[in-house]
Amino acid sequence: MGIYESADFIQRGLSNTLKPTQIKPADYDAIYYTGGHGVMWDFPDNPELKTIARTIYQNGGYLV
């Protein structure tokens, strides 16, 4: 069984993913965006993701 089929991974990762509006950026020191369609086309125009990234950066955090 692969990691993506693991009940633990599904429960902790996929089933409990927060929406951007549920994130408190001050609680995070970094944000990591992986590559793909979302990063190229969806993320740049998303105001919630912009706010999260800007707040983390302004608090001395890392954007990767």
Secondary structure, DSSP 8 states (H G I E B T S, - for coil): --GGG-HHHIIIIITT---GGG--GGG-SEE---SSHIIIIIGGG-HHHHHHHHHHHHTT-EE-
